[in-house]
Amino acid sequence: MALLRMYAAKTIITGGLLRSYIDTHKVLLVACKQTIAQQLGLPEPPKRPLVPHLRFLKHYLEVNKMNFPGLTHRELFIKTSQLWKSLAPTEKEKWTCEYEKDKIIYDDRYKKYMSTLIPSQVESIRDLKEKQAKDKIRQGKRREKKKEANMLGKPRYPGNGFTLFMISLDRGETPSKDFMAGVAKLWHDLPQETKNTYHTKAKENLEQYNQELMKWEVKMLKDGRDDLVRRCKLEGELKFIAQSQKHQKQ
């Protein structure tokens, strides 16, 4: 612990680490995501104009950032969102008019863009959009299942040794990018013996997690919620419960 405090003191890293890591990971995923045109090797279509409230947020986030330099990005976003909600209908109408003007220009440019494509390219765009829409629905269902499982007490995955090291630190006001770079360097510089203590603890946590997860899944099976468990891991338990229920009915 003394060594950990020494490393922590060498940095400005303070605040919710694990959440920052997850948020940063999501940002990187979004940044690396390809557009439909990129996936199909086509020229980029014109960009849609921002809808009124997003147009307003983009403008006033920058304004509030200058007016309130002490606020975090999340606080700035909340403050700006509240400002939009408090606008009079006549004020909102100004932003709507700007959007509608840009939308007319966009529609014309998009129509010309589509006219430059051959039928097979248009069909490929349509097919890919349909696939993405279906994937989005499936992802939404998975998120709902995950949320429901958590509400029903599903144990949370404890993470690996590096995750435990991250959780032991705080971030404070350090930007996510700098924060992650600092954590990665700290981990890299840790003596192997110290790393092993995190790995050992992570292994113990994983064993406990697997035991708790198995108990939870068995309970879900008995409650008729086999849609929330790993069926491939519990085939034997599924058969046993099915047979027990059959005998009870008899």
ZADO-1210 file (C-alpha; in nm, 4 decimals, padded with zeros to 6 digits):
<atoms>
<atom x="00.0000" y="00.0000" z="00.0000" code="MET" pos="1"/>
<atom x="00.2884" y="00.2352" z="00.0714" code="ALA" pos="2"/>
<atom x="00.4197" y="00.1727" z="-00.2781" code="LEU" pos="3"/>
<atom x="00.0771" y="00.2369" z="-00.4244" code="LEU" pos="4"/>
<atom x="00.0443" y="00.5649" z="-00.2360" code="ARG" pos="5"/>
<atom x="00.3886" y="00.6659" z="-00.3580" code="MET" pos="6"/>
<atom x="00.2869" y="00.6064" z="-00.7205" code="TYR" pos="7"/>
<atom x="-00.0459" y="00.7777" z="-00.6725" code="ALA" pos="8"/>
<atom x="00.1256" y="01.0809" z="-00.5217" code="ALA" pos="9"/>
<atom x="00.3459" y="01.1145" z="-00.8311" code="LYS" pos="10"/>
<atom x="00.0402" y="01.1902" z="-01.0430" code="THR" pos="11"/>
<atom x="-00.2480" y="01.4341" z="-01.0434" code="ILE" pos="12"/>
<atom x="-00.4804" y="01.1407" z="-01.1033" code="ILE" pos="13"/>
<atom x="-00.7772" y="01.1579" z="-00.8675" code="THR" pos="14"/>
<atom x="-01.1489" y="01.0632" z="-00.9018" code="GLY" pos="15"/>
<atom x="-01.3635" y="00.7805" z="-01.0545" code="GLY" pos="16"/>
<atom x="-01.1175" y="00.5706" z="-01.2466" code="LEU" pos="17"/>
<atom x="-01.3097" y="00.2722" z="-01.3681" code="LEU" pos="18"/>
<atom x="-01.5915" y="00.4852" z="-01.5089" code="ARG" pos="19"/>
<atom x="-01.3360" y="00.7066" z="-01.6840" code="SER" pos="20"/>
<atom x="-01.1719" y="00.4019" z="-01.8384" code="TYR" pos="21"/>
<atom x="-01.5059" y="00.2731" z="-01.9680" code="ILE" pos="22"/>
<atom x="-01.6054" y="00.6163" z="-02.1032" code="ASP" pos="23"/>
<atom x="-01.2696" y="00.6536" z="-02.2781" code="THR" pos="24"/>
<atom x="-01.3052" y="00.3074" z="-02.4296" code="HIS" pos="25"/>
<atom x="-01.6490" y="00.3994" z="-02.5668" code="LYS" pos="26"/>
<atom x="-01.5126" y="00.7221" z="-02.7139" code="VAL" pos="27"/>
<atom x="-01.2370" y="00.5295" z="-02.8917" code="LEU" pos="28"/>
<atom x="-01.4902" y="00.2826" z="-03.0312" code="LEU" pos="29"/>
<atom x="-01.7048" y="00.5638" z="-03.1673" code="VAL" pos="30"/>
<atom x="-01.4024" y="00.7439" z="-03.3125" code="ALA" pos="31"/>
<atom x="-01.2921" y="00.4276" z="-03.4978" code="CYS" pos="32"/>
<atom x="-01.6402" y="00.3457" z="-03.6320" code="LYS" pos="33"/>
<atom x="-01.6617" y="00.3631" z="-04.0094" code="GLN" pos="34"/>
<atom x="-01.9416" y="00.5326" z="-04.1983" code="THR" pos="35"/>
<atom x="-02.1533" y="00.3388" z="-04.4476" code="ILE" pos="36"/>
<atom x="-01.9682" y="00.5067" z="-04.7344" code="ALA" pos="37"/>
<atom x="-01.6304" y="00.4080" z="-04.5881" code="GLN" pos="38"/>
<atom x="-01.7401" y="00.0470" z="-04.5421" code="GLN" pos="39"/>
<atom x="-01.8573" y="00.0273" z="-04.9038" code="LEU" pos="40"/>
<atom x="-01.5674" y="00.2266" z="-05.0491" code="GLY" pos="41"/>
<atom x="-01.7937" y="00.5052" z="-05.1754" code="LEU" pos="42"/>
<atom x="-01.7551" y="00.8848" z="-05.1709" code="PRO" pos="43"/>
<atom x="-01.8890" y="01.0435" z="-04.8527" code="GLU" pos="44"/>
<atom x="-02.2420" y="01.1848" z="-04.8858" code="PRO" pos="45"/>
<atom x="-02.3194" y="01.5392" z="-04.7652" code="PRO" pos="46"/>
<atom x="-02.3561" y="01.5636" z="-04.3870" code="LYS" pos="47"/>
<atom x="-02.6973" y="01.6103" z="-04.2355" code="ARG" pos="48"/>
<atom x="-02.7462" y="01.9435" z="-04.0580" code="PRO" pos="49"/>
<atom x="-02.7739" y="01.9298" z="-03.6802" code="LEU" pos="50"/>
<atom x="-03.1295" y="01.9301" z="-03.5473" code="VAL" pos="51"/>
<atom x="-03.2315" y="02.2483" z="-03.3560" code="PRO" pos="52"/>
<atom x="-03.1498" y="02.1436" z="-02.9982" code="HIS" pos="53"/>
<atom x="-02.8136" y="01.9874" z="-03.0938" code="LEU" pos="54"/>
<atom x="-02.7271" y="02.2988" z="-03.2941" code="ARG" pos="55"/>
<atom x="-02.8046" y="02.5070" z="-02.9861" code="PHE" pos="56"/>
<atom x="-02.6017" y="02.2757" z="-02.7588" code="LEU" pos="57"/>
<atom x="-02.2976" y="02.2857" z="-02.9853" code="LYS" pos="58"/>
<atom x="-02.2989" y="02.6660" z="-02.9908" code="HIS" pos="59"/>
<atom x="-02.3603" y="02.7284" z="-02.6220" code="TYR" pos="60"/>
<atom x="-02.1304" y="02.4544" z="-02.4968" code="LEU" pos="61"/>
<atom x="-01.8443" y="02.6595" z="-02.6369" code="GLU" pos="62"/>
<atom x="-01.9893" y="02.9802" z="-02.4913" code="VAL" pos="63"/>
<atom x="-02.0387" y="02.8258" z="-02.1460" code="ASN" pos="64"/>
<atom x="-01.6942" y="02.6691" z="-02.1601" code="LYS" pos="65"/>
<atom x="-01.5468" y="03.0201" z="-02.1797" code="MET" pos="66"/>
<atom x="-01.7881" y="03.1696" z="-01.9265" code="ASN" pos="67"/>
<atom x="-01.7541" y="02.8854" z="-01.6730" code="PHE" pos="68"/>
<atom x="-01.3988" y="02.7450" z="-01.7045" code="PRO" pos="69"/>
<atom x="-01.4271" y="02.5661" z="-01.3681" code="GLY" pos="70"/>
<atom x="-01.7107" y="02.3337" z="-01.4777" code="LEU" pos="71"/>
<atom x="-01.6507" y="01.9800" z="-01.6024" code="THR" pos="72"/>
<atom x="-01.7738" y="01.8794" z="-01.9481" code="HIS" pos="73"/>
<atom x="-02.0658" y="01.6910" z="-01.7908" code="ARG" pos="74"/>
<atom x="-02.1634" y="01.9953" z="-01.5826" code="GLU" pos="75"/>
<atom x="-02.1407" y="02.2172" z="-01.8908" code="LEU" pos="76"/>
<atom x="-02.3623" y="01.9787" z="-02.0858" code="PHE" pos="77"/>
<atom x="-02.6247" y="01.9718" z="-01.8089" code="ILE" pos="78"/>
<atom x="-02.6174" y="02.3511" z="-01.7747" code="LYS" pos="79"/>
<atom x="-02.6553" y="02.4012" z="-02.1499" code="THR" pos="80"/>
<atom x="-02.9342" y="02.1422" z="-02.1753" code="SER" pos="81"/>
<atom x="-03.1246" y="02.3205" z="-01.8994" code="GLN" pos="82"/>
<atom x="-03.0786" y="02.6480" z="-02.0861" code="LEU" pos="83"/>
<atom x="-03.2382" y="02.4965" z="-02.3977" code="TRP" pos="84"/>
<atom x="-03.5339" y="02.3668" z="-02.1961" code="LYS" pos="85"/>
<atom x="-03.5911" y="02.7112" z="-02.0469" code="SER" pos="86"/>
<atom x="-03.5977" y="02.8879" z="-02.3863" code="LEU" pos="87"/>
<atom x="-03.9243" y="03.0494" z="-02.4941" code="ALA" pos="88"/>
<atom x="-04.0921" y="02.8892" z="-02.7995" code="PRO" pos="89"/>
<atom x="-04.0090" y="03.1977" z="-03.0060" code="THR" pos="90"/>
<atom x="-03.6381" y="03.1569" z="-02.9240" code="GLU" pos="91"/>
<atom x="-03.6449" y="02.7885" z="-03.0148" code="LYS" pos="92"/>
<atom x="-03.8165" y="02.8780" z="-03.3410" code="GLU" pos="93"/>
<atom x="-03.5062" y="03.0732" z="-03.4502" code="LYS" pos="94"/>
<atom x="-03.2946" y="02.7592" z="-03.4238" code="TRP" pos="95"/>
<atom x="-03.5631" y="02.5573" z="-03.6002" code="THR" pos="96"/>
<atom x="-03.5689" y="02.8018" z="-03.8922" code="CYS" pos="97"/>
<atom x="-03.1903" y="02.7783" z="-03.9314" code="GLU" pos="98"/>
<atom x="-03.2157" y="02.4001" z="-03.9344" code="TYR" pos="99"/>
<atom x="-03.4940" y="02.3961" z="-04.1932" code="GLU" pos="100"/>
<atom x="-03.2949" y="02.6231" z="-04.4271" code="LYS" pos="101"/>
<atom x="-02.9916" y="02.3964" z="-04.4025" code="ASP" pos="102"/>
<atom x="-03.2152" y="02.0899" z="-04.4451" code="LYS" pos="103"/>
<atom x="-03.3406" y="02.2174" z="-04.7824" code="ILE" pos="104"/>
<atom x="-02.9798" y="02.2599" z="-04.9001" code="ILE" pos="105"/>
<atom x="-02.8889" y="01.9161" z="-04.7633" code="TYR" pos="106"/>
<atom x="-03.1830" y="01.7427" z="-04.9357" code="ASP" pos="107"/>
<atom x="-03.0809" y="01.8914" z="-05.2704" code="ASP" pos="108"/>
<atom x="-02.7152" y="01.7897" z="-05.2260" code="ARG" pos="109"/>
<atom x="-02.8106" y="01.4401" z="-05.1135" code="TYR" pos="110"/>
<atom x="-03.0377" y="01.3928" z="-05.4147" code="LYS" pos="111"/>
<atom x="-02.7504" y="01.4909" z="-05.6461" code="LYS" pos="112"/>
<atom x="-02.5139" y="01.2608" z="-05.4564" code="TYR" pos="113"/>
<atom x="-02.7458" y="00.9611" z="-05.4958" code="MET" pos="114"/>
<atom x="-02.7798" y="01.0339" z="-05.8695" code="SER" pos="115"/>
<atom x="-02.4033" y="00.9759" z="-05.9084" code="THR" pos="116"/>
<atom x="-02.4312" y="00.6175" z="-05.7783" code="LEU" pos="117"/>
<atom x="-02.5094" y="00.3107" z="-05.9869" code="ILE" pos="118"/>
<atom x="-02.8062" y="00.0869" z="-05.8890" code="PRO" pos="119"/>
<atom x="-02.5869" y="-00.1801" z="-05.7266" code="SER" pos="120"/>
<atom x="-02.4249" y="00.0828" z="-05.5006" code="GLN" pos="121"/>
<atom x="-02.7651" y="00.2188" z="-05.3971" code="VAL" pos="122"/>
<atom x="-02.8775" y="-00.1358" z="-05.3181" code="GLU" pos="123"/>
<atom x="-02.5628" y="-00.1972" z="-05.1131" code="SER" pos="124"/>
<atom x="-02.6309" y="00.1171" z="-04.9102" code="ILE" pos="125"/>
<atom x="-02.9902" y="00.0067" z="-04.8479" code="ARG" pos="126"/>
<atom x="-02.8840" y="-00.3460" z="-04.7461" code="ASP" pos="127"/>
<atom x="-02.6177" y="-00.2186" z="-04.5084" code="LEU" pos="128"/>
<atom x="-02.8585" y="00.0287" z="-04.3481" code="LYS" pos="129"/>
<atom x="-03.1110" y="-00.2512" z="-04.2952" code="GLU" pos="130"/>
<atom x="-02.8419" y="-00.4700" z="-04.1399" code="LYS" pos="131"/>
<atom x="-02.7311" y="-00.1899" z="-03.9080" code="GLN" pos="132"/>
<atom x="-03.0930" y="-00.1264" z="-03.8062" code="ALA" pos="133"/>
<atom x="-03.1375" y="-00.4949" z="-03.7174" code="LYS" pos="134"/>
<atom x="-02.8069" y="-00.4987" z="-03.5304" code="ASP" pos="135"/>
<atom x="-02.9168" y="-00.1932" z="-03.3351" code="LYS" pos="136"/>
<atom x="-03.2397" y="-00.3673" z="-03.2343" code="ILE" pos="137"/>
<atom x="-03.0470" y="-00.6771" z="-03.1227" code="ARG" pos="138"/>
<atom x="-02.8020" y="-00.4647" z="-02.9257" code="GLN" pos="139"/>
<atom x="-03.0921" y="-00.2839" z="-02.7606" code="GLY" pos="140"/>
<atom x="-03.2456" y="-00.6161" z="-02.6569" code="LYS" pos="141"/>
<atom x="-02.9116" y="-00.7338" z="-02.5172" code="ARG" pos="142"/>
<atom x="-02.8780" y="-00.4105" z="-02.3182" code="ARG" pos="143"/>
<atom x="-03.2282" y="-00.4576" z="-02.1791" code="GLU" pos="144"/>
<atom x="-03.1486" y="-00.8172" z="-02.0817" code="LYS" pos="145"/>
<atom x="-02.8267" y="-00.7054" z="-01.9167" code="LYS" pos="146"/>
<atom x="-03.0070" y="-00.4294" z="-01.7290" code="LYS" pos="147"/>
<atom x="-03.2762" y="-00.6730" z="-01.6150" code="GLU" pos="148"/>
<atom x="-03.0146" y="-00.9270" z="-01.5046" code="ALA" pos="149"/>
<atom x="-02.8371" y="-00.6605" z="-01.2993" code="ASN" pos="150"/>
<atom x="-03.1662" y="-00.5608" z="-01.1366" code="MET" pos="151"/>
<atom x="-03.2197" y="-00.9267" z="-01.0453" code="LEU" pos="152"/>
<atom x="-02.8861" y="-00.9343" z="-00.8646" code="GLY" pos="153"/>
<atom x="-02.6485" y="-01.0793" z="-01.1216" code="LYS" pos="154"/>
<atom x="-02.2910" y="-01.0634" z="-00.9858" code="PRO" pos="155"/>
<atom x="-02.0665" y="-00.8104" z="-01.1553" code="ARG" pos="156"/>
<atom x="-01.7507" y="-00.9243" z="-01.3331" code="TYR" pos="157"/>
<atom x="-01.4580" y="-00.8183" z="-01.1110" code="PRO" pos="158"/>
<atom x="-01.2036" y="-00.7390" z="-01.3836" code="GLY" pos="159"/>
<atom x="-00.8365" y="-00.8306" z="-01.4149" code="ASN" pos="160"/>
<atom x="-00.5263" y="-00.7166" z="-01.2282" code="GLY" pos="161"/>
<atom x="-00.4912" y="-00.3956" z="-01.4272" code="PHE" pos="162"/>
<atom x="-00.8578" y="-00.3134" z="-01.3592" code="THR" pos="163"/>
<atom x="-00.8026" y="-00.3550" z="-00.9847" code="LEU" pos="164"/>
<atom x="-00.5034" y="-00.1224" z="-01.0064" code="PHE" pos="165"/>
<atom x="-00.7156" y="00.1370" z="-01.1878" code="MET" pos="166"/>
<atom x="-00.9929" y="00.1163" z="-00.9309" code="ILE" pos="167"/>
<atom x="-00.7406" y="00.1818" z="-00.6555" code="SER" pos="168"/>
<atom x="-00.6636" y="00.5251" z="-00.8050" code="LEU" pos="169"/>
<atom x="-00.8668" y="00.8436" z="-00.8390" code="ASP" pos="170"/>
<atom x="-00.8910" y="01.0795" z="-01.1331" code="ARG" pos="171"/>
<atom x="-01.0079" y="01.4201" z="-01.0109" code="GLY" pos="172"/>
<atom x="-01.0102" y="01.6830" z="-01.2851" code="GLU" pos="173"/>
<atom x="-00.7495" y="01.5121" z="-01.5036" code="THR" pos="174"/>
<atom x="-00.8728" y="01.4764" z="-01.8643" code="PRO" pos="175"/>
<atom x="-00.9600" y="01.1154" z="-01.9540" code="SER" pos="176"/>
<atom x="-00.6901" y="01.0875" z="-02.2203" code="LYS" pos="177"/>
<atom x="-00.4135" y="01.2101" z="-01.9880" code="ASP" pos="178"/>
<atom x="-00.5562" y="01.0026" z="-01.7067" code="PHE" pos="179"/>
<atom x="-00.5446" y="00.6767" z="-01.9023" code="MET" pos="180"/>
<atom x="-00.1966" y="00.7511" z="-02.0304" code="ALA" pos="181"/>
<atom x="-00.0809" y="00.8116" z="-01.6731" code="GLY" pos="182"/>
<atom x="-00.2411" y="00.4927" z="-01.5411" code="VAL" pos="183"/>
<atom x="-00.0904" y="00.2840" z="-01.8205" code="ALA" pos="184"/>
<atom x="00.2566" y="00.4243" z="-01.7468" code="LYS" pos="185"/>
<atom x="00.2189" y="00.3668" z="-01.3736" code="LEU" pos="186"/>
<atom x="00.1175" y="00.0075" z="-01.4367" code="TRP" pos="187"/>
<atom x="00.4059" y="-00.0444" z="-01.6766" code="HIS" pos="188"/>
<atom x="00.6555" y="00.0891" z="-01.4210" code="ASP" pos="189"/>
<atom x="00.5233" y="-00.1180" z="-01.1303" code="LEU" pos="190"/>
<atom x="00.7603" y="-00.3963" z="-01.0132" code="PRO" pos="191"/>
<atom x="00.6414" y="-00.7385" z="-01.1286" code="GLN" pos="192"/>
<atom x="00.6051" y="-00.8461" z="-00.7669" code="GLU" pos="193"/>
<atom x="00.3537" y="-00.5665" z="-00.7084" code="THR" pos="194"/>
<atom x="00.1684" y="-00.6496" z="-01.0299" code="LYS" pos="195"/>
<atom x="00.1453" y="-01.0105" z="-00.9160" code="ASN" pos="196"/>
<atom x="-00.0406" y="-00.9036" z="-00.6019" code="THR" pos="197"/>
<atom x="-00.3097" y="-00.7486" z="-00.8235" code="TYR" pos="198"/>
<atom x="-00.3144" y="-01.0546" z="-01.0506" code="HIS" pos="199"/>
<atom x="-00.3479" y="-01.2851" z="-00.7495" code="THR" pos="200"/>
<atom x="-00.6307" y="-01.0800" z="-00.6044" code="LYS" pos="201"/>
<atom x="-00.8015" y="-01.0706" z="-00.9450" code="ALA" pos="202"/>
<atom x="-00.7791" y="-01.4498" z="-00.9678" code="LYS" pos="203"/>
<atom x="-00.9361" y="-01.4850" z="-00.6228" code="GLU" pos="204"/>
<atom x="-01.2110" y="-01.2407" z="-00.7175" code="ASN" pos="205"/>
<atom x="-01.2751" y="-01.4334" z="-01.0401" code="LEU" pos="206"/>
<atom x="-01.3125" y="-01.7642" z="-00.8563" code="GLU" pos="207"/>
<atom x="-01.5568" y="-01.6059" z="-00.6131" code="GLN" pos="208"/>
<atom x="-01.7408" y="-01.4395" z="-00.9018" code="TYR" pos="209"/>
<atom x="-01.7794" y="-01.7714" z="-01.0876" code="ASN" pos="210"/>
<atom x="-01.9221" y="-01.9363" z="-00.7761" code="GLN" pos="211"/>
<atom x="-02.1673" y="-01.6514" z="-00.7161" code="GLU" pos="212"/>
<atom x="-02.2610" y="-01.6424" z="-01.0841" code="LEU" pos="213"/>
<atom x="-02.3355" y="-02.0150" z="-01.0861" code="MET" pos="214"/>
<atom x="-02.5606" y="-01.9814" z="-00.7789" code="LYS" pos="215"/>
<atom x="-02.7405" y="-01.6856" z="-00.9367" code="TRP" pos="216"/>
<atom x="-02.7919" y="-01.8685" z="-01.2665" code="GLU" pos="217"/>
<atom x="-02.9299" y="-02.1754" z="-01.0915" code="VAL" pos="218"/>
<atom x="-03.1754" y="-01.9483" z="-00.9096" code="LYS" pos="219"/>
<atom x="-03.2771" y="-01.7905" z="-01.2410" code="MET" pos="220"/>
<atom x="-03.3346" y="-02.1372" z="-01.3884" code="LEU" pos="221"/>
<atom x="-03.5590" y="-02.2303" z="-01.0980" code="LYS" pos="222"/>
<atom x="-03.7478" y="-01.9023" z="-01.1438" code="ASP" pos="223"/>
<atom x="-03.8024" y="-01.9825" z="-01.5110" code="GLY" pos="224"/>
<atom x="-03.5589" y="-01.7191" z="-01.6391" code="ARG" pos="225"/>
<atom x="-03.3332" y="-01.9422" z="-01.8480" code="ASP" pos="226"/>
<atom x="-03.3156" y="-01.6550" z="-02.1003" code="ASP" pos="227"/>
<atom x="-03.0747" y="-01.4781" z="-01.8634" code="LEU" pos="228"/>
<atom x="-02.8220" y="-01.7593" z="-01.8125" code="VAL" pos="229"/>
<atom x="-02.5386" y="-01.9222" z="-02.0079" code="ARG" pos="230"/>
<atom x="-02.7229" y="-02.2283" z="-02.1349" code="ARG" pos="231"/>
<atom x="-02.4057" y="-02.3954" z="-02.2678" code="CYS" pos="232"/>
<atom x="-02.2574" y="-02.3848" z="-01.9164" code="LYS" pos="233"/>
<atom x="-02.5697" y="-02.5158" z="-01.7442" code="LEU" pos="234"/>
<atom x="-02.7044" y="-02.7935" z="-01.9648" code="GLU" pos="235"/>
<atom x="-02.6790" y="-03.0491" z="-01.6831" code="GLY" pos="236"/>
<atom x="-02.8516" y="-02.8172" z="-01.4376" code="GLU" pos="237"/>
<atom x="-03.1244" y="-02.7438" z="-01.6933" code="LEU" pos="238"/>
<atom x="-03.2006" y="-03.1155" z="-01.7360" code="LYS" pos="239"/>
<atom x="-03.2050" y="-03.1709" z="-01.3609" code="PHE" pos="240"/>
<atom x="-03.4462" y="-02.8823" z="-01.3003" code="ILE" pos="241"/>
<atom x="-03.6705" y="-02.9913" z="-01.5898" code="ALA" pos="242"/>
<atom x="-03.6890" y="-03.3434" z="-01.4493" code="GLN" pos="243"/>
<atom x="-03.7610" y="-03.2107" z="-01.0988" code="SER" pos="244"/>
<atom x="-04.0432" y="-02.9931" z="-01.2267" code="GLN" pos="245"/>
<atom x="-04.1832" y="-03.2864" z="-01.4235" code="LYS" pos="246"/>
<atom x="-04.1871" y="-03.5095" z="-01.1114" code="HIS" pos="247"/>
<atom x="-04.3538" y="-03.2320" z="-00.9085" code="GLN" pos="248"/>
<atom x="-04.6373" y="-03.2082" z="-01.1600" code="LYS" pos="249"/>
<atom x="-04.6851" y="-03.5854" z="-01.1494" code="GLN" pos="250"/>
</atoms>
